[in-house]
Amino acid sequence: MPTGGNTVKLSIHYREIICLAVLLLAAYLVRFMLFPLPGYYYDMSTFASWIPIAADRGLRPFYNIISWCDYPPFNIYIFYVFGNLAKLSGFYTMSGIYAVVKFIPTLFDLATASLIYVFVRKRLSFKVSLTAAAVYAFNPAVIFDSAVWGQFDAVYTFFIVLSLLLAVKSKPKLSAAIFALAVLTKPQAVALAPLIAFLIYKKNGLKNLIFSSAVFALGIFVVILPFDWSNPATFLSHIYFGAYNEFKFTSVNAFNIWGLIGFYKPDGNLFILGWGLFGAFVVSVLYVLYKRFNASDESLIIFCAFMILLGFFMLPTRIHERYLFPTISMLALTLPFMKKTRPLYAVLTGTLLLNQAYVLSFININLHVPSGNWVDLTGITLNILAMAYALILLLTKNKLKA
């Protein structure tokens, strides 16, 4: 009898894995059917030129060979690996490389959906867990970013979700190592650094925070070691701040508060104000988490991560339309536990999709994206209302689960 019982449990386990695999395959096929769409020609052509260079010439000379690249070093590993896989599989043609560009973020989309499934499954039923994974895997805004636009936001999103969940599970050093990969993929990941540090300190103490910071620094060093540089600080600062300083504007087509002024308006001293607002916002969110830390569960931590990422999109200047992307993954993690976050998920999915589609329709024909019309004003208004609603949820004394 014990053997039979174990067999039943094992078969149920395998059935769950098969169901998840079928779900992910279906999500992949949806994206695959969208691959032929042109996407953003500039991003696509840029990635398609970088991948063969990384694959053919290797990591060390990459930044010296190309004329310009504002993507941090871990992306070059990704270009190198997938470029060589394209060689081995016969996809090393122009059309094949273009497909690889969209395949990479698609793979990370599915990996993030898997993380969501695992996190929820450890706490709730299989049906709820599979639904949570499906809600993310088939999110139209997420699909658009990866399979239509051809951007890599899915990559760093996977790493920040994984780093956060590891910090929640009291695995500080591993969380720090993964967070280093996130920052070395997209600089936007740094927005969650205060929360990751706070979690490591609260859960594991000051000693572990110091050790984890050392692991983070070591991770950065190990990743950049193969590249040709004389000073690691200047090597990284040139990559991170070079392109950032080229966009000294209020809103770079983002439906945030600065979009009310208009897109591509010089930000001047508003740059300081925007980052000051974001800094104050982060402190406020962490203060709320600190006050409720011992009396709350993991869902509040994830909701605070969502709040910080939302604040990062809404408050600073020089923000692009796609910087709202990672908020969707954090909300997907909260949906099974916090019913009141479901309207946020719906609204922000809509505004992110609208923002991306609206911008892409103009930049692909080399036109500046117009502002001050009903499209951007609707998106901005909805995002402001969503942020206000999220703040009410965070500050209310009632439980978010209600």
Order of alpha helices (4+ residues) and beta strands (2+ residues): alpha-alpha-alpha-alpha-alpha-alpha-alpha-alpha-alpha-alpha-alpha-beta-alpha-alpha-beta-alpha-alpha-alpha
